[in-house]
């Protein structure tokens, strides 16, 4: 299964990369193909928040499941991603807040 990780990045130390990397490692150990914003967003494509969201939403659209990590509900971007997934009928799991 191809899984997208949704969670908070903006305003968090190291853009919350440790939490994204930990979840990616867990999911990969379970045999999943993982798409993590912490791996997608680079200095070249993070010129603005909207530019990063364009990259992330395009990647989410290729996934079978969205895995929410802690703090997702306090993130504008993660809320958009989770809402989009629900509206498209993509399976959503993970942190409940």
Backbone as CSV, one residue per row, in Angstrom:
resi,resn,N_x,N_y,N_z,CA_x,CA_y,CA_z,C_x,C_y,C_z
1,UNK,0.850,-1.182,0.000,0.000,0.000,0.000,0.891,1.239,0.000
2,UNK,0.469,2.256,-0.733,1.196,3.521,-0.781,0.535,4.488,0.201
3,UNK,1.313,4.951,1.174,0.777,5.745,2.271,1.419,7.131,2.326
4,UNK,0.568,8.144,2.432,0.995,9.531,2.591,0.928,9.887,4.068
5,UNK,1.957,10.554,4.582,1.969,10.978,5.978,1.527,12.439,6.060
6,UNK,0.507,12.701,6.862,-0.008,14.061,7.052,0.268,14.503,8.484
7,UNK,0.855,15.685,8.626,1.132,16.195,9.960,1.639,17.609,9.905
8,UNK,1.879,18.197,11.075,2.313,19.585,11.138,3.792,19.738,10.817
9,UNK,4.135,20.831,10.145,5.526,21.154,9.842,5.844,22.608,10.190
10,UNK,5.029,23.517,9.712,5.287,24.950,9.899,5.323,25.314,11.381
11,UNK,6.327,26.100,11.750,6.420,26.586,13.112,6.949,25.582,14.119
12,UNK,7.377,24.413,13.647,7.890,23.374,14.539,9.385,23.202,14.276
13,UNK,10.142,23.009,15.348,11.588,22.826,15.232,11.891,21.747,14.201
14,UNK,12.841,22.026,13.335,13.247,21.102,12.265,12.066,20.673,11.395
15,UNK,11.057,21.531,11.338,9.842,21.252,10.542,9.209,19.905,10.892
16,UNK,9.442,19.452,12.117,8.856,18.193,12.602,9.386,16.979,11.838
17,UNK,10.501,17.135,11.172,11.063,16.023,10.391,11.286,14.754,11.218
18,UNK,11.754,14.837,12.480,11.938,13.593,13.244,10.655,12.761,13.345
19,UNK,9.512,13.402,13.548,8.243,12.661,13.636,7.873,12.044,12.285
20,UNK,8.079,12.783,11.211,7.797,12.255,9.878,8.725,11.088,9.551
21,UNK,10.005,11.232,9.867,10.975,10.165,9.572,10.683,8.910,10.391
22,UNK,10.291,9.094,11.656,9.963,7.936,12.503,8.758,7.183,11.946
23,UNK,7.726,7.910,11.544,6.539,7.250,10.985,6.876,6.584,9.657
24,UNK,7.659,7.240,8.834,8.048,6.645,7.549,8.809,5.346,7.769
25,UNK,9.723,5.342,8.726,10.499,4.127,9.018,9.590,3.001,9.497
26,UNK,8.646,3.322,10.369,7.698,2.318,10.877,6.883,1.714,9.733
27,UNK,6.334,2.571,8.888,5.490,2.104,7.789,6.300,1.302,6.766
28,UNK,7.511,1.728,6.491,8.367,0.986,5.553,8.741,-0.380,6.122
29,UNK,8.961,-0.435,7.434,9.269,-1.717,8.078,8.097,-2.695,7.955
30,UNK,6.901,-2.145,7.833,5.699,-2.965,7.636,5.509,-3.330,6.163
31,UNK,6.388,-2.832,5.308,6.339,-3.190,3.893,5.608,-2.213,2.989
32,UNK,5.282,-1.050,3.491,4.541,-0.068,2.697,5.466,0.851,1.905
33,UNK,4.944,1.364,0.821,5.583,2.434,0.051,5.117,3.730,0.709
34,UNK,6.040,4.598,1.094,5.688,5.773,1.888,6.027,7.067,1.149
35,UNK,5.101,8.026,1.244,5.310,9.373,0.724,5.266,10.314,1.927
36,UNK,6.395,10.956,2.204,6.503,11.837,3.360,6.827,13.264,2.912
37,UNK,6.038,14.229,3.364,6.352,15.621,3.055,7.769,16.015,3.492
38,UNK,8.275,15.394,4.547,9.628,15.696,5.020,10.682,15.286,3.997
39,UNK,10.323,14.385,3.099,11.226,13.964,2.032,10.920,14.666,0.713
40,UNK,9.704,15.165,0.572,9.280,15.835,-0.667,9.720,17.288,-0.753
41,UNK,9.626,17.985,0.353,9.848,19.421,0.363,11.341,19.727,0.478
42,UNK,11.831,20.474,-0.485,13.238,20.867,-0.508,13.323,22.392,-0.560
43,UNK,14.522,22.911,-0.443,14.689,24.359,-0.541,14.214,24.890,-1.888
44,UNK,14.316,24.055,-2.935,13.910,24.485,-4.276,12.397,24.622,-4.422
45,UNK,11.624,23.726,-3.785,10.174,23.787,-3.972,9.442,24.370,-2.758
46,UNK,10.172,24.774,-1.733,9.531,25.404,-0.580,9.785,26.906,-0.600
47,UNK,9.446,27.503,-1.713,9.582,28.946,-1.833,8.464,29.651,-1.081
48,UNK,7.293,29.007,-1.031,6.151,29.520,-0.271,5.365,28.323,0.255
49,UNK,4.491,28.590,1.198,3.644,27.535,1.750,2.783,26.917,0.638
50,UNK,2.204,27.744,-0.223,1.345,27.232,-1.291,2.147,26.375,-2.267
51,UNK,3.392,26.730,-2.528,4.228,25.913,-3.409,4.452,24.532,-2.790
52,UNK,4.693,24.493,-1.496,4.868,23.211,-0.814,3.581,22.397,-0.849
53,UNK,2.440,23.053,-0.642,1.152,22.345,-0.677,0.874,21.770,-2.062
54,UNK,1.260,22.463,-3.103,1.065,21.937,-4.460,1.827,20.630,-4.637
55,UNK,3.051,20.600,-4.151,3.864,19.380,-4.235,3.221,18.266,-3.415
56,UNK,2.815,18.590,-2.201,2.266,17.571,-1.298,0.920,17.028,-1.768
57,UNK,0.048,17.903,-2.208,-1.274,17.430,-2.665,-1.131,16.564,-3.909
58,UNK,-0.252,16.935,-4.808,-0.027,16.093,-5.992,0.465,14.709,-5.569
59,UNK,1.346,14.660,-4.577,1.856,13.374,-4.098,0.764,12.579,-3.387
60,UNK,-0.037,13.252,-2.581,-1.137,12.585,-1.877,-2.085,11.901,-2.866
61,UNK,-2.297,12.533,-3.998,-3.227,12.003,-4.994,-2.780,10.658,-5.569
62,UNK,-1.546,10.266,-5.342,-1.044,8.986,-5.843,-1.125,7.888,-4.782
63,UNK,-1.644,8.222,-3.596,-1.604,7.291,-2.467,-2.945,6.594,-2.213
64,UNK,-2.838,5.454,-1.520,-4.006,4.648,-1.171,-4.514,4.935,0.235
65,UNK,-3.661,5.552,1.048,-4.005,5.780,2.456,-3.269,7.021,2.943
66,UNK,-3.879,7.699,3.912,-3.237,8.823,4.592,-3.087,8.444,6.059
67,UNK,-1.880,8.576,6.567,-1.582,8.309,7.972,-1.353,9.644,8.674
68,UNK,-2.205,9.959,9.657,-2.095,11.211,10.398,-1.110,11.021,11.553
69,UNK,-0.222,12.012,11.756,0.661,11.965,12.907,0.245,13.024,13.920
70,UNK,0.716,12.868,15.134,0.374,13.756,16.239,0.482,15.228,15.839
71,UNK,-0.544,15.974,16.184,-0.574,17.399,15.906,-1.184,17.774,14.568
72,UNK,-1.612,16.788,13.806,-2.122,17.062,12.451,-3.287,18.051,12.466
73,UNK,-4.161,17.963,13.475,-5.368,18.798,13.481,-5.072,20.277,13.753
74,UNK,-3.844,20.580,14.188,-3.454,21.971,14.428,-2.709,22.564,13.235
75,UNK,-2.600,21.778,12.165,-1.882,22.201,10.972,-2.862,22.501,9.845
76,UNK,-2.808,23.718,9.330,-3.696,24.091,8.221,-3.492,23.157,7.030
77,UNK,-2.238,22.888,6.677,-1.950,22.026,5.534,-2.409,20.598,5.740
78,UNK,-2.122,20.039,6.914,-2.528,18.655,7.190,-4.055,18.530,7.211
79,UNK,-4.740,19.542,7.736,-6.211,19.503,7.733,-6.752,19.494,6.303
80,UNK,-6.144,20.269,5.442,-6.546,20.282,4.028,-6.310,18.901,3.418
81,UNK,-5.149,18.312,3.693,-4.809,16.994,3.137,-5.767,15.914,3.627
82,UNK,-6.053,15.927,4.920,-6.953,14.913,5.487,-8.368,15.098,4.954
83,UNK,-8.830,16.344,4.894,-10.166,16.608,4.353,-10.270,16.148,2.903
84,UNK,-9.260,16.454,2.116,-9.242,16.025,0.715,-9.296,14.503,0.619
85,UNK,-8.497,13.836,1.437,-8.487,12.369,1.420,-9.870,11.812,1.738
86,UNK,-10.496,12.312,2.800,-11.855,11.849,3.142,-12.823,12.087,1.994
87,UNK,-12.785,13.259,1.406,-13.716,13.595,0.330,-13.511,12.734,-0.917
88,UNK,-12.272,12.270,-1.122,-11.967,11.414,-2.261,-12.169,9.925,-1.962
89,UNK,-12.463,9.624,-0.709,-12.658,8.230,-0.331,-11.363,7.484,-0.075
90,UNK,-10.279,8.229,0.167,-8.994,7.615,0.502,-9.035,7.220,1.976
91,UNK,-8.560,6.027,2.284,-8.532,5.511,3.634,-7.636,6.391,4.504
92,UNK,-8.147,6.821,5.677,-7.397,7.691,6.579,-7.274,7.009,7.933
93,UNK,-6.038,6.933,8.442,-5.768,6.318,9.739,-4.823,7.211,10.535
94,UNK,-4.542,6.803,11.756,-3.523,7.486,12.535,-4.079,8.249,13.714
95,UNK,-3.321,9.244,14.155,-3.619,10.013,15.353,-5.033,10.588,15.312
96,UNK,-5.717,10.444,16.426,-7.062,11.046,16.556,-6.939,12.211,17.518
97,UNK,-7.423,13.347,17.103,-7.329,14.556,17.951,-8.636,15.284,17.955
